[in-house]
């Protein structure tokens, strides 16, 4: 059987051409022109006249993803969008390139910030086993190892909530220049670490805490290590399981912080701090006078006891006036070590010997 001859005047059926994915486009010719020659089918990459050209959704998604900082994903989407656009099915090359540019900017910003942070903190782990050198320790770092007063090679840093014996509580950089010498460095250490001693005395572990320091020797100084560190060392039988700041008793008062009218429970002999309580709560002691002494060399134990006794007796006569006298009057003064730490206060104390009282011991 043979094919029927073409009808006269009827154009031959066109060969099928390339069509973009999706719904077929509307014919590009009108019925009025159907008797003429048909336009040639579109070649690969051409568009039908009047057909809308879509913008790549991949490119748009890549740009949005890059703007919110998801750089790796944005780069993948942008590259996929460029491949799709190159096939000629969609447009949006500029959008995809913009997504790549935004992603690269984010990568540079994050990378630069990480480098700056690392430069500020220094290298934490000097060895493969995770141990660090003392020079890389920072304030708040807790560690275990030998006491700070001994020579330290490397130490194990641990979270301060885990058992530890040491904590860096203060640091200060020394000015650049030639090595200042041992005496000058020790003087600077005393200045920086002395302020920490007052806080140290308020810890509930005060009796088991010592304050030491780490300082650069001449070799470390030449290598650029110019920072001194104040190190809290725990001498108790166990270990600390909290950061130093968490052991501070905010109700504790040092001699230099006391004022007339402060109430305490039983006065403890020895500790430099006493725990204050509201005078409306049961208490045994109350401060009735305070004298601040001028700076200078420590007068000596006997001189301090005499000054305290004379001053408190005179103030007691003026305040109590024989109408009512506390069951016991005593005094407290700083020892030589406390004087070196800046304590210059004599404290006069009225005491109840027959049980706590909820009212004032000193007449108001």
Secondary structure, 3 states (H helix, E strand, C coil): CCCCCCCCCCCCCCCCCCCCCCCCCCCCCCHHHCCCCCCCCCCCCCCCCCCCCCECHHHHHHHHHHHCCCHHHHHHHHHHHHHHHHCCCCECHHHHHHHHHHHHHHHHHHHHHHHHHHHHHCCCCCCCCCCEEHHHCCCCCEEECCCCCCCCCEEEEECCCCCECEEEEEEEECCCCCCCCHHHHHHHHHHHHHHHHHHHHCECCHHHEEEEEECCCHHHHHCCCCEEEEEEEECCCCCECCCHHHHECCCEEEHHHCCCCCEECCCCCCCCEEEEECCCCCECEEEEEEEECCCCCCCCHHHHHHHHHHHHHHHHHHHHCCCCCCCEEEEEECCHHHHHCCCCEEEEEEECCCCCECCCCCCC
